[in-house]
Amino acid sequence: MKHWFGNALRGICMGLADVVPGVSGGTVALILGIYPRLVNAVGGLGAGMLRRIRTPAFRALLRQGLRHPARLADDRSGRDAGHVLLLASVAAGIVPAIAVGAHTIPPLLDSHPAQLRGLFLGLVAASVIIPFREIGRRTPSRWLLALGAALVAAWVAGLPEPTTRHARGVVSLELAAPQAAEVRLTPANLTLVAPGEDDLPDIAYGLATSVIIPAGAASAEIEVVARMAGDAANVPPGSIRGVEGEGPLVISAVSQPAALTGGRDPSLGYVFLGGALAISAMTLPGLSGAFVLLLLGLYHYVLHSLALAVSHGDPGAAAVVVTMVAAMGTGLLTFARVLKYLFSRWRDGTLAVLVGLMAGSLRKLWPFVDHPGHGREVLTLPAAGDPGTVSVALMFAAGVALVVLMHTAGRRIRTQPFTDRRS
């Protein structure tokens, strides 16, 4: 049973990572030493295995593998039993971790975006060395593959988040005192909240574009846009009542004189497409499924629907969740087979591409950004004398240290059970 709990713990780490835009559960699986085995296990799923699972003999193998995994026979049935046990134990950690992370991580990203980006930047940057060291021959062609993959990943990471389905409007801020110096507000350092009624999830709003509050100002009128797509963000006047987290201004009152409008629910077909693409990205270290959902305007909408379905049993939200799960299952079974084939036939080239994808994805995690509008992010250098820079640097160091600890722990507890090293 200790092997089951060890893999479940790995699954928890992967599930929490999958909720974060810019971080991939595949990256965490790579750090913890189970990535190739997971690819083999998922790639081995099929109709034949599903038929075998229903047989008494195969169920007896599963019970044996759960109690004494090292005794599984080195044949097709033994490998299939190892696949099932590995996937079941990892899924036992991933599913609850995603449910918990959907409630906890997005608010932290809204209230402390630079610090969390610094943490994940350190985590992914330190992880690049893991697949790099596994490349057998680092020839010029492999370097070119890595460079090409890095450029593609960096380009994708720089694409603006669409806001065509997001509600927007104007909000007034009353400041506690006139500003002694000008202050720059950005979507990253100011989050406004419309509290949900009847225990429904809160709706978060950010600035549509960066603005300057001049010295001496006692109030400000700003345009805001919902963090999530969907009709739920269309709220009547007076719904936005406060600020989330600590921002650069001391705000005494928030007023919303007019309704926020323009939010539209994505279709279920679009949700299915997004889910299939997202799970394909999650399978690759360096490509974040959460970021793919963000690019498609689905990230906050799906998490909001998950919260509604779990805590309130909302039928519409449940339909969104079921569609997403079906899409992820379809995409996972399809893409894992492709990955398994590439690793078996073209291992070093595939690893070089993974290195490039991970390196290019660092663009999305850079903590210092400006927002000129239309959902775009522009990378900047840290401001001189900014106390937040120190906290970002500390979080970056913590991310690097976390990778070292997880990779060391993964190597120590890596065992034959549930791994299918024989296939």
VENBEL-V404250 format. One record per backbone hydrogen bond with DSSP energy under -1.0 kcal/mol. CO is the residue of the C=O (numbers start at 1). NH is the residue of the N-H. If there is no record, write none. Layout:
co-><CO | CO>
nh-><NH | NH>
//
This chain:
co-><1 | 2 | 3 | 4 | 5 | 6 | 7 | 8 | 9 | 10 | 11 | 12 | 13 | 14 | 17 | 20 | 24 | 25 | 26 | 27 | 28 | 29 | 29 | 34 | 35 | 36 | 37 | 38 | 39 | 40 | 42 | 46 | 47 | 48 | 49 | 52 | 55 | 56 | 57 | 58 | 59 | 60 | 61 | 62 | 63 | 64 | 68 | 69 | 73 | 75 | 76 | 77 | 78 | 79 | 80 | 81 | 82 | 83 | 84 | 85 | 86 | 87 | 88 | 90 | 90 | 91 | 93 | 94 | 95 | 96 | 97 | 98 | 100 | 100 | 101 | 104 | 105 | 106 | 107 | 108 | 112 | 113 | 114 | 115 | 116 | 117 | 118 | 119 | 120 | 121 | 122 | 123 | 124 | 127 | 128 | 129 | 132 | 137 | 139 | 140 | 141 | 142 | 143 | 144 | 145 | 146 | 147 | 148 | 149 | 150 | 151 | 152 | 153 | 154 | 156 | 163 | 165 | 165 | 167 | 168 | 169 | 171 | 172 | 173 | 174 | 174 | 179 | 183 | 185 | 191 | 192 | 193 | 193 | 194 | 197 | 203 | 204 | 205 | 206 | 211 | 213 | 214 | 217 | 218 | 220 | 222 | 223 | 224 | 225 | 230 | 231 | 233 | 235 | 236 | 242 | 250 | 253 | 255 | 256 | 261 | 267 | 268 | 269 | 270 | 271 | 272 | 273 | 274 | 275 | 276 | 277 | 278 | 279 | 281 | 282 | 284 | 288 | 289 | 290 | 291 | 292 | 293 | 293 | 294 | 298 | 299 | 300 | 301 | 302 | 303 | 304 | 305 | 306 | 307 | 308 | 308 | 314 | 315 | 316 | 317 | 318 | 319 | 320 | 321 | 322 | 323 | 324 | 325 | 326 | 327 | 328 | 329 | 330 | 331 | 332 | 334 | 335 | 336 | 337 | 338 | 339 | 340 | 341 | 342 | 346 | 347 | 348 | 349 | 350 | 351 | 352 | 353 | 354 | 355 | 356 | 357 | 359 | 360 | 361 | 368 | 370 | 371 | 373 | 375 | 378 | 383 | 386 | 387 | 388 | 389 | 390 | 391 | 392 | 393 | 394 | 395 | 396 | 397 | 398 | 399 | 400 | 401 | 402 | 403 | 404 | 405 | 406 | 407 | 408 | 409 | 416 | 420>
nh-><5 | 6 | 7 | 8 | 9 | 10 | 11 | 12 | 13 | 14 | 15 | 16 | 17 | 18 | 20 | 23 | 28 | 29 | 30 | 31 | 32 | 34 | 35 | 38 | 39 | 40 | 41 | 42 | 43 | 44 | 45 | 50 | 51 | 52 | 53 | 55 | 59 | 60 | 61 | 62 | 63 | 64 | 65 | 66 | 67 | 68 | 71 | 72 | 75 | 79 | 80 | 81 | 82 | 83 | 84 | 85 | 86 | 87 | 88 | 89 | 90 | 91 | 92 | 93 | 94 | 95 | 97 | 98 | 99 | 100 | 101 | 102 | 103 | 104 | 105 | 108 | 109 | 110 | 111 | 112 | 116 | 117 | 118 | 119 | 120 | 121 | 122 | 123 | 124 | 125 | 126 | 127 | 128 | 130 | 132 | 133 | 135 | 139 | 143 | 144 | 145 | 146 | 147 | 148 | 149 | 150 | 151 | 152 | 153 | 154 | 155 | 156 | 157 | 158 | 159 | 166 | 230 | 264 | 226 | 261 | 224 | 222 | 255 | 220 | 252 | 253 | 216 | 213 | 211 | 244 | 205 | 241 | 242 | 203 | 200 | 194 | 227 | 192 | 225 | 185 | 183 | 217 | 179 | 175 | 173 | 171 | 208 | 169 | 206 | 233 | 234 | 235 | 260 | 239 | 193 | 176 | 174 | 172 | 238 | 168 | 271 | 272 | 273 | 274 | 275 | 276 | 277 | 278 | 279 | 280 | 281 | 282 | 283 | 284 | 26 | 287 | 292 | 293 | 294 | 295 | 296 | 298 | 299 | 297 | 302 | 303 | 304 | 305 | 306 | 307 | 308 | 309 | 310 | 311 | 312 | 314 | 318 | 319 | 320 | 321 | 322 | 323 | 324 | 325 | 326 | 327 | 328 | 329 | 330 | 331 | 332 | 333 | 334 | 335 | 336 | 338 | 339 | 340 | 341 | 342 | 343 | 344 | 345 | 346 | 350 | 351 | 352 | 353 | 354 | 355 | 356 | 357 | 358 | 359 | 360 | 361 | 362 | 363 | 364 | 380 | 378 | 210 | 376 | 161 | 370 | 386 | 389 | 391 | 392 | 393 | 394 | 395 | 396 | 397 | 398 | 399 | 400 | 401 | 402 | 403 | 404 | 405 | 406 | 407 | 408 | 409 | 410 | 411 | 412 | 413 | 419 | 423>
//
